[in-house]
Amino acid sequence: MSLDVSPALLEQAERGEVDEQEFVDCVRTSLPYAWEMISSLVAQLKVDGGAFADNQVPPPSEKERGQLLRALASDAIRGALQRHFGVRLAFQNCHRVAVFPLDTVDPGIAESYGKFTSVRSQVLNQSPEFRDC
């Protein structure tokens, strides 16, 4: 299961409306590794500035890797995290996550995002050790 959904949140969904902040809190508590990874990258981006901040360290176990994959593979979770943190998320493999400012007008940010999400970068970021991640 991806998320530990509370009965109250499930009831909201069954009624048709889900409070996004409650959903984000569910993601935070259900996927703590992914949450910490993304929130630390957001903090790094704010401190360092620049076009983006990324992680290149593999997760310590399959449990953490699974959390990261679930968070970034779900359009709903990814979208909620982007809105919550005010960033754009990009993902290359089982652990390479990057956060970009929402400012797509800035040519440097737009260029960096384009490079990070390009087919070329995806190919260059491959490694036999990540084949089954």
N, C-alpha and C positions, 0 to 999 in steps of 0.2 A: 504494500500500500504506500502510496506517495505521501499522503498527508494524514495526520491524526486529527480528523474533523470532529469537533465537539458536537454534541446533540443540538445545541443552540444554533450553531452555524449551519448544520444540516437542515434544521427546521426553517431557517431563513431561506435557504436555497429552494426548499420545497414550496415555500410561499411565493417565490419568484424574485426576491430582492436579496442581495448579499452585500453587506457593508464591506467595502474593500479594505478598510483598515483592520477589520476583524479577520478577513481572509489573509492579509499580510501577516498578522500576528500568528495565525495558524501555520503559515509557511515558516516563520521565524522559529517557532517551537518544534515543528515537525522536521525541519531540515537545517539543524543548527550549524553544521559544517558549511553548507552552501551560504547560509545567511552571514556567517562570520567572514567567509572568503569575500563575498561581495561588499559587505559593509567596510571591511578593512581596505579594499581597493578604492572604494569611494573616498574614504578618509585620506588615503595616500594621494589620490588625485587632487583633493582639495589642498593638501599641504604642499605637494610638489608642483602642482600646476601641470602644464604641458598638454599634449594632445590626448593622452590616455594613460591608464595604469593597468598593468596586467600581472597575472600570476603564472609562473612557469614551473612551480614545484608540484609534483604529483601528490595526490591525496595519500594519507598514511595507510589507508586500507580500502577494501572494496565497499565497505559501508559508506565511507565518506565520498568515494567516487560515485556511488549510486545516488547520494543526495544531490551532488552537483549536477549529474546528468538529469535527474528528475526536475530540478529547478529550472534548468536551461532548455530542456526539451519541451516543456509545457508552455504553449503560447500564453495561457492565462497566468501562470506563475511568473513567467519572464516579464510579461507586460505589467503585472502588478508591482514587481520589484523595480522595474524601470521607472514607473510613475512614483513609487514611494521614495526612491533615492534621487530621482531627478537626473538620471543618467541613461545612456544607451548601453546595453550589454552586447558583447560579442563573444563568440565561443568557437574555438578551433578543434579541440580534441577533448580527451577525457579529463583534462584539467586546465587547459589554457583559456582562461577567462580574462576579458578586458572590459574596463568601464571607460566610456567616452562621455565628455560633456554633451549636452543636448544641442549645443551651438553648432549646427551644421552649416551656418553661414561662413564661419571662420574657415578659410581655405586650408590651413594646416590641419585642423581637426577633420575636415571632410576627406582630405588626402590620406591621413593616417587611418581613418576608419575604412576607407576604400581599400587600402593596402592590406590591413589586418583581415578583412573579410573576403579578400580576393581568392580565386582558385589557386593562383601561384603561391600565396602564403599558406594556404591549406596544404598544398603538396610539399612545400619546404618544411612544414612543421611536423611532418610524419617521421616516425622512427619505428624500427622493428619492435622495440620494447613496448610500444603503445598499440600494437596490432590488435590485441584482444581487450583493450580497455573500454 
